[in-house]
């Protein structure tokens, strides 16, 4: 079982609701990681590291139609 983390905080369930707009990097750590992350990391851990905030204003727009 692989554990999913957002800046080192455990994300329960699916990561489908995790917004990936501000992700700086993805760390994939193989093997048992109970010593580092502590829970549900028998097969490894995936840590999403978000980028640091800046003083510049940024935005995005998404449109979908059916």
C-alpha positions as CSV (number, residue, x, y, z in Angstrom):
1,X,0.0,0.0,0.0
2,X,1.4,3.4,-1.0
3,X,0.8,6.4,1.1
4,X,0.0,9.8,-0.5
5,X,1.2,13.0,1.1
6,X,0.8,16.7,0.4
7,X,3.8,18.6,1.9
8,X,4.3,15.7,4.3
9,X,0.7,15.6,5.5
10,X,-1.2,12.4,4.8
11,X,-4.0,12.5,2.2
12,X,-6.6,10.0,3.1
13,X,-8.4,8.1,0.3
14,X,-8.0,9.1,-3.3
15,X,-5.7,11.9,-4.5
16,X,-8.2,12.8,-7.3
17,X,-9.3,15.9,-5.4
18,X,-5.8,17.2,-4.9
19,X,-5.2,20.2,-7.0
20,X,-2.0,19.9,-9.0
21,X,-1.7,23.5,-10.2
22,X,0.8,24.6,-7.5
23,X,2.9,21.4,-7.4
24,X,6.7,22.1,-7.6
25,X,7.8,18.5,-7.6
26,X,6.7,15.0,-6.8
27,X,8.9,12.8,-4.6
28,X,8.5,9.0,-5.0
29,X,10.1,7.0,-2.2
30,X,10.2,3.2,-2.7
31,X,10.1,0.6,0.0
32,X,8.7,0.7,3.5
33,X,8.7,4.3,4.8
34,X,7.1,3.9,8.2
35,X,10.0,5.5,9.9
36,X,9.7,8.7,7.9
37,X,5.9,9.0,7.2
38,X,4.4,6.7,9.7
39,X,1.2,5.3,8.2
40,X,0.2,3.2,5.2
41,X,3.6,3.3,3.6
42,X,4.3,-0.5,3.3
43,X,5.1,-0.2,-0.5
44,X,6.4,3.4,-0.4
45,X,5.3,7.0,-0.4
46,X,4.4,9.7,-2.9
47,X,4.9,13.2,-1.6
48,X,3.6,16.2,-3.5
49,X,5.6,19.3,-2.7
50,X,3.9,22.6,-3.5
51,X,5.7,25.7,-4.7
52,X,6.5,28.6,-2.4
53,X,4.2,31.6,-2.5
54,X,5.4,34.7,-4.4
55,X,4.5,38.4,-4.4
56,X,3.3,38.2,-8.0
57,X,-0.4,37.9,-8.8
58,X,-1.3,34.8,-10.8
59,X,-4.6,33.2,-11.9
60,X,-6.1,30.6,-14.1
61,X,-9.4,30.1,-15.8
62,X,-11.0,26.7,-16.8
63,X,-14.0,26.3,-19.0
64,X,-15.8,23.1,-19.9
65,X,-19.0,22.4,-21.8
66,X,-21.1,19.4,-22.6
